[in-house]
Amino acid sequence: MTRKTRFSTMPLSLTRRQVLAAAAATSFAPMTTLGRNVIPTSSRELWEWVRHQPVLEPHLAYLDVAGAGPTMRAAMVAEYRAREAQSYRLATMSTREHWVAETTRVATRVAEFLGCNADELCFTHGAGEALSLVAGGLDLNAGDEIITTSREHPAALAPWLVLARRRGVVVKQIDLPAPLSDPEQVLGLFAGATTDRTKVFLFSHVQCADGALLPVTDLCRFARQRNIVTVVDGAQAIGMLDFQLRDLGCDFYAGCFHKWLGGSHGTGFLYVRREMLERIWPLAPRALDSISASSTAAADVPAALRKLGNLVPQLWPALRGVESAMELQRQIGRSRIEARIRELAIYTRLRLQQLSEAEILTPARPGSWGGILTVRSSKHSAADLTTVLTRGHRVHVRSVDWPGSVQGAVRISVHIFNTHDEVDRLLQGLDRALRL
């Protein structure tokens, strides 16, 4: 229990001494301390240990990973160590040979976690930037259609709306039912909106508004048969779900490492299916040869990074933090993490169903939702409800806009560091707020 006391009282502003002390307790190289495994094996001890891994305000029930994820302590330590090493070894780390080798190593390791090839991966500052690379890099002409939904994140939709103004492409937004009763509804709506001018399907793996899991594989298969490019926003999926990118069949997949993964903030990626790399133009080429993925220039750097831009030298400390967060997930087990998230989400849903004034907007069908639940009230604004929860109950959730509703909705996202007691606190506060 000494470890619990030390972590729960650690201040949010970490000094160098505290960072190094945390490193001794949470780093993953090596994975043992004093001959004992750092990560507990039993579920009860494991989830108690996990509670202290993210850097969070003490006594706050944080249920908004879908909005912004806290950084894991081990990731923060790894990033700090990398920044220190980068400054100390500036002379030796500034050579081209060093960054070629380190770029390849980082890309290979992250690609193994994501389930793709290192040649298909480039790094960005987040999912929004990755989606902008696709929107700006594809050859689209006036009248070409992009089919998407009315519930995409603004950062995912904005690049395509700008493209509509600049080039005259047509952005068609489908209104999805809420809650979705069947994933086949989504495929049917996309298919019904498809014409011979349709060039792109843009949709989320996990929708940020209501947490619905869309049928990515089915949509991608349908699109591939019609030579339609698929662009998937995976900001809410990486770190929540156990899957491999290569199994989805998509052409492009954008993600971030600072939500459910718990990696360093300001980090993300774009996956480009290898066959699609020649069809996308770089937005910030560093040299003429970079316009071709098959260029012999810097041929020892993975292809997508060579063509679309290599941010590893700039993001290296933050990416070291990402590697540490990935190692944490690997050690716990990605399938075990997804199961824990679903367990907490199911418990939360069962409790929400007891509130007569709360309408659940997240699909009810098993397997069609993960760690995000969205509810709304016909009498209370979501902003008012979230304010009451924060100020009166020390519970942080997010109010989100909802199409056709002036009240908005309350979005709840649960992660492995949350507890059933925190969910109970949420529901007690929400019950009281709805009675006002």
C-alpha positions in Angstrom: 0.0 0.0 0.0 3.0 2.3 0.2 3.0 2.6 -3.6 -0.6 3.6 -3.5 0.0 6.5 -1.1 3.0 7.7 -3.0 1.2 7.9 -6.3 -2.1 9.3 -5.1 -0.3 12.2 -3.4 2.1 13.1 -6.2 1.6 16.7 -7.3 0.6 17.5 -10.9 3.7 19.6 -11.4 6.6 17.0 -11.3 10.1 18.0 -10.4 13.1 16.3 -11.9 13.6 14.3 -8.7 9.9 13.1 -8.7 10.2 12.2 -12.4 13.2 10.0 -11.7 11.6 8.5 -8.6 8.5 7.7 -10.7 10.8 6.2 -13.4 12.1 3.7 -10.9 8.6 2.6 -10.0 6.9 2.6 -13.4 9.4 2.3 -16.3 9.3 -0.8 -18.4 13.0 -1.3 -19.0 13.6 -3.6 -17.2 10.1 -4.9 -16.5 11.0 -6.2 -13.0 11.8 -4.5 -9.8 13.6 -6.3 -6.9 12.9 -9.6 -8.6 9.1 -9.0 -8.7 6.9 -8.2 -11.7 5.9 -4.6 -11.8 2.5 -5.2 -13.2 0.3 -7.4 -11.0 -1.2 -10.5 -12.4 -4.5 -10.8 -10.6 -7.4 -8.6 -11.9 -8.1 -7.0 -8.6 -4.5 -6.0 -8.0 -4.0 -5.1 -11.6 -6.9 -2.6 -11.9 -5.9 -1.1 -8.5 -2.4 -0.6 -9.8 -3.7 0.9 -13.1 -5.6 3.5 -11.2 -2.3 5.2 -10.3 -0.7 5.2 -13.8 -2.3 8.2 -15.4 -1.3 11.7 -14.1 -4.7 13.0 -12.9 -6.0 15.5 -10.4 -6.5 13.5 -7.1 -10.1 12.6 -6.1 -11.5 13.7 -9.5 -13.6 11.0 -11.3 -12.3 11.7 -14.8 -14.7 10.2 -17.3 -13.8 12.1 -20.5 -11.0 10.2 -22.2 -12.9 10.7 -25.5 -12.2 14.4 -25.1 -8.7 14.3 -23.8 -6.7 11.4 -22.3 -4.3 11.8 -19.4 -0.7 10.9 -20.0 0.6 7.7 -18.3 3.3 8.3 -15.8 5.7 5.9 -17.6 5.1 7.8 -20.8 5.8 11.1 -19.1 9.0 9.7 -17.7 10.1 8.2 -21.0 9.5 11.6 -22.8 11.4 13.5 -20.1 14.4 11.1 -20.4 14.4 11.4 -24.2 14.4 15.2 -24.0 17.2 15.1 -21.6 19.2 12.6 -23.7 18.5 14.7 -26.9 19.9 17.8 -25.3 22.9 16.0 -23.7 23.8 14.1 -26.8 23.1 16.9 -29.3 26.3 16.4 -31.2 25.9 12.7 -31.8 22.1 12.7 -32.3 22.1 15.4 -35.0 23.6 13.2 -37.7 21.5 11.9 -40.6 22.6 8.4 -39.9 21.3 8.5 -36.4 17.9 9.7 -37.5 17.6 7.3 -40.3 18.2 4.4 -37.9 15.9 5.8 -35.2 13.1 6.7 -37.6 13.1 3.1 -38.9 13.2 1.7 -35.4 10.3 3.8 -34.1 8.2 3.3 -37.2 8.8 -0.5 -37.0 7.9 -0.7 -33.4 4.7 1.4 -33.7 3.6 -0.4 -36.8 3.9 -3.8 -35.0 1.5 -2.4 -32.3 -0.9 -1.0 -34.9 -0.8 -4.1 -37.1 0.6 -2.7 -40.3 3.9 -2.3 -42.2 6.4 0.4 -41.3 6.3 1.6 -44.9 2.6 2.4 -44.4 3.0 4.7 -41.4 3.8 8.3 -41.0 3.6 10.4 -37.8 1.6 13.5 -37.2 0.6 15.8 -34.3 -2.9 14.2 -34.1 -5.7 12.6 -36.1 -6.9 15.9 -37.4 -3.6 16.6 -39.1 -3.5 13.1 -40.5 -6.9 13.6 -42.1 -5.8 16.9 -43.5 -2.9 15.2 -45.2 -5.4 12.9 -47.0 -7.9 15.6 -48.0 -5.1 17.8 -49.3 -3.1 15.1 -51.0 -5.8 13.3 -53.0 -6.5 14.3 -56.6 -10.2 15.4 -56.4 -12.0 17.5 -58.9 -15.1 19.7 -58.9 -18.2 17.5 -58.7 -16.5 14.6 -57.0 -18.4 13.4 -54.0 -17.2 12.7 -50.4 -19.8 10.7 -48.4 -19.6 11.1 -44.7 -22.0 11.3 -41.7 -23.5 14.2 -39.7 -21.7 13.1 -36.5 -18.1 13.4 -37.5 -15.7 15.4 -35.3 -15.3 19.0 -36.6 -11.5 18.4 -37.1 -12.3 15.4 -39.3 -14.9 17.2 -41.4 -13.2 20.6 -41.8 -10.5 19.7 -44.3 -13.1 18.3 -46.7 -15.4 21.4 -46.3 -12.4 23.6 -47.2 -11.8 21.4 -50.2 -15.4 21.9 -51.2 -14.9 25.6 -51.2 -11.5 25.5 -53.0 -12.2 22.8 -55.6 -16.0 22.4 -55.8 -16.1 18.9 -54.5 -19.4 17.8 -52.9 -19.6 16.8 -49.3 -22.7 14.6 -48.6 -23.5 14.1 -44.9 -25.7 11.2 -44.0 -28.0 11.5 -40.9 -27.6 8.3 -38.9 -30.4 7.0 -36.6 -29.8 7.5 -32.9 -29.4 5.0 -31.4 -28.3 2.7 -34.2 -30.2 -0.5 -34.1 -28.1 -2.5 -36.6 -24.7 -1.9 -38.2 -26.3 -2.8 -41.5 -28.2 0.4 -41.3 -24.9 2.3 -41.8 -23.9 0.3 -44.9 -27.3 0.7 -46.4 -27.3 4.5 -45.9 -23.8 4.8 -47.5 -24.8 2.5 -50.3 -28.0 4.5 -50.9 -26.0 7.8 -51.2 -23.4 6.4 -53.5 -23.4 7.5 -57.1 -21.0 7.3 -60.0 -19.4 10.6 -58.8 -18.6 9.2 -55.4 -14.8 9.1 -54.8 -14.4 9.0 -51.0 -16.1 7.5 -47.9 -15.1 9.3 -44.7 -16.3 7.9 -41.4 -15.2 7.1 -37.8 -14.2 3.7 -36.5 -15.8 4.8 -33.1 -18.0 7.8 -33.4 -17.0 10.6 -30.9 -20.6 11.8 -30.5 -22.4 8.6 -29.4 -19.7 5.9 -29.2 -21.2 3.8 -31.9 -18.8 1.3 -33.6 -19.3 1.5 -37.3 -18.9 -1.5 -39.6 -15.5 -0.5 -40.9 -14.7 -3.8 -42.6 -18.0 -4.0 -44.4 -17.9 -0.3 -45.5 -14.3 -0.7 -46.8 -15.2 -3.9 -48.7 -18.2 -2.2 -50.3 -16.1 0.8 -51.3 -13.1 -1.2 -52.6 -15.5 -3.0 -55.1 -16.4 0.4 -56.5 -13.0 2.0 -56.5 -14.0 4.4 -53.7 -11.3 5.5 -51.3 -12.0 4.9 -47.6 -10.7 7.3 -45.0 -11.3 6.2 -41.4 -11.1 8.5 -38.3 -9.7 6.2 -35.6 -9.1 8.8 -32.9 -11.4 7.0 -30.5 -10.3 3.5 -31.3 -6.6 3.3 -30.7 -6.0 2.2 -27.1 -9.7 1.2 -26.6 -10.2 -1.7 -29.0 -8.0 -4.7 -29.8 -7.6 -4.8 -33.5 -5.0 -4.8 -36.3 -5.1 -2.1 -39.1 -4.4 -4.6 -41.8 -7.6 -6.5 -41.0 -9.9 -3.5 -41.6 -9.2 -3.2 -45.3 -9.2 0.6 -45.3 -7.1 2.9 -47.6 -6.3 5.5 -44.9 -6.6 5.5 -41.2 -6.0 8.5 -38.9 -5.3 8.1 -35.2 -3.9 9.8 -32.2 -1.9 8.5 -29.3 -3.0 11.0 -26.6 -6.5 9.8 -25.9 -7.2 6.1 -25.0 -3.6 5.1 -25.4 -2.3 7.5 -22.7 0.7 8.6 -24.7 2.3 12.0 -25.0 0.1 14.8 -26.1 0.5 16.2 -29.7 1.2 12.8 -31.3 -0.7 10.9 -33.9 -0.3 8.9 -37.2 -1.6 8.3 -40.6 -1.8 4.8 -42.0 -1.6 4.6 -45.8 -2.3 1.3 -47.4 0.8 0.5 -49.4 -1.0 0.4 -52.7 -2.4 3.9 -52.1 0.9 5.6 -51.4 1.4 6.6 -55.0 -2.0 8.2 -55.2 -1.4 10.8 -52.5 0.6 14.0 -52.8 2.8 15.3 -50.0 1.6 18.6 -48.5 5.0 19.7 -47.2 7.7 18.0 -49.4 11.3 18.5 -48.2 12.8 17.8 -51.6 11.8 17.0 -55.2 12.5 13.3 -54.8 10.0 13.1 -51.9 7.0 13.2 -54.3 7.7 9.6 -55.1 7.4 6.9 -52.5 9.7 4.7 -54.6 12.4 7.3 -54.8 15.9 6.1 -54.2 16.6 9.2 -52.1 16.7 8.3 -48.4 15.6 4.8 -49.4 16.5 3.5 -46.0 13.6 5.5 -44.4 10.2 3.8 -44.5 8.2 4.7 -47.6 5.3 6.8 -46.1 7.6 8.8 -44.0 9.9 9.3 -47.0 7.1 10.7 -49.1 4.8 12.5 -46.7 7.3 13.9 -44.3 9.4 12.5 -41.4 8.5 14.2 -38.1 10.4 11.6 -36.0 13.4 14.0 -35.3 10.9 16.7 -34.1 8.6 14.4 -32.2 11.2 11.9 -30.9 10.8 12.6 -27.2 7.0 12.5 -27.4 7.2 9.3 -29.5 9.3 7.7 -26.9 6.5 8.4 -24.5 4.1 6.8 -27.0 6.3 3.7 -27.1 6.1 3.5 -23.3 2.3 3.7 -23.4 2.2 1.0 -26.0 4.4 -1.2 -23.9 2.1 -0.7 -21.0 -0.9 -1.9 -23.1 1.1 -4.8 -24.4 2.1 -5.9 -20.9 -1.5 -5.7 -19.6 -2.9 -7.2 -22.8 -5.0 -5.3 -25.4 -7.8 -7.8 -25.3 -7.8 -7.5 -21.5 -8.0 -3.7 -21.7 -10.9 -3.8 -24.2 -12.7 -6.3 -21.9 -12.3 -4.1 -18.9 -13.5 -1.0 -20.7 -16.6 -2.9 -21.9 -17.2 -4.2 -18.4 -17.2 -0.7 -16.9 -19.3 0.6 -19.8 -21.9 -2.1 -19.4 -22.1 -1.3 -15.7 -22.5 2.4 -16.5 -25.3 1.6 -19.0 -27.2 -0.5 -16.6 -27.1 2.3 -14.0 -28.1 4.9 -16.6 -31.1 2.8 -17.6 -32.4 3.4 -14.0 -32.8 7.1 -14.7 -36.2 7.8 -16.2 -35.1 11.3 -17.4 -32.1 10.1 -19.3 -32.3 9.0 -22.9 -29.4 6.8 -24.0 -28.2 7.6 -27.5 -25.5 5.0 -27.8 -26.5 1.8 -29.6 -27.7 -1.1 -27.4 -26.7 -4.0 -29.6 -23.8 -6.0 -28.1 -20.5 -5.3 -29.9 -21.8 -2.0 -31.4 -20.3 0.2 -28.8 -17.2 0.4 -26.6 -16.2 2.8 -23.8 -18.4 5.8 -24.7 -22.0 6.4 -23.6 -24.0 9.4 -24.6 -27.3 10.5 -22.9 -29.6 13.5 -23.1 -32.4 15.0 -21.1 -35.4 16.7 -22.6 -35.6 19.1 -19.7 -32.0 19.9 -18.8 -29.2 21.2 -20.9 -26.1 19.1 -21.1 -23.9 22.0 -20.2 -25.8 22.6 -17.0 -25.7 18.9 -16.1 -21.9 18.7 -16.6 -21.4 21.8 -14.5 -23.4 20.4 -11.6 -21.4 17.1 -11.8 -18.1 18.9 -11.8 -18.8 21.4 -9.0 -21.0 19.3 -6.8 -19.7 15.8 -7.2 -16.1 16.0 -8.6 -17.1 14.1 -11.7 -15.8 15.3 -15.1 -17.8 14.4 -18.2 -18.3 16.3 -21.4 -21.3 18.1 -22.9 -21.5 17.7 -26.7 -23.6 19.2 -29.4 -26.3 16.9 -30.8 -28.0 17.4 -34.2 -31.5 18.8 -33.9 -31.3 19.3 -30.1 -30.7 22.6 -28.4 -30.1 20.8 -25.1 -27.1 18.9 -26.4 -26.0 15.6 -24.8 -23.8 14.3 -22.0 -20.9 12.1 -23.1 -19.4 9.7 -20.7 -16.2 7.7 -21.5 -14.8 5.1 -19.1 -11.3 3.7 -19.2 -9.3 1.1 -17.3 -8.2 3.5 -14.6 -11.8 4.2 -13.7 -13.7 2.3 -11.0 -17.3 1.1 -10.3 -17.3 3.5 -7.4 -16.6 6.5 -9.7 -19.5 5.3 -11.9 -21.7 5.2 -8.9 -20.7 8.7 -8.0 -21.5 9.9 -11.5 -25.0 8.3 -11.4 -25.8 9.7 -8.0 -24.9 13.2 -9.1 -26.7 12.8 -12.4 -29.8 11.5 -10.7 -29.9 14.5 -8.3 -29.3 16.9 -11.2 -32.1 15.5 -13.3 -34.5 15.9 -10.4 -33.8 19.7 -10.1 
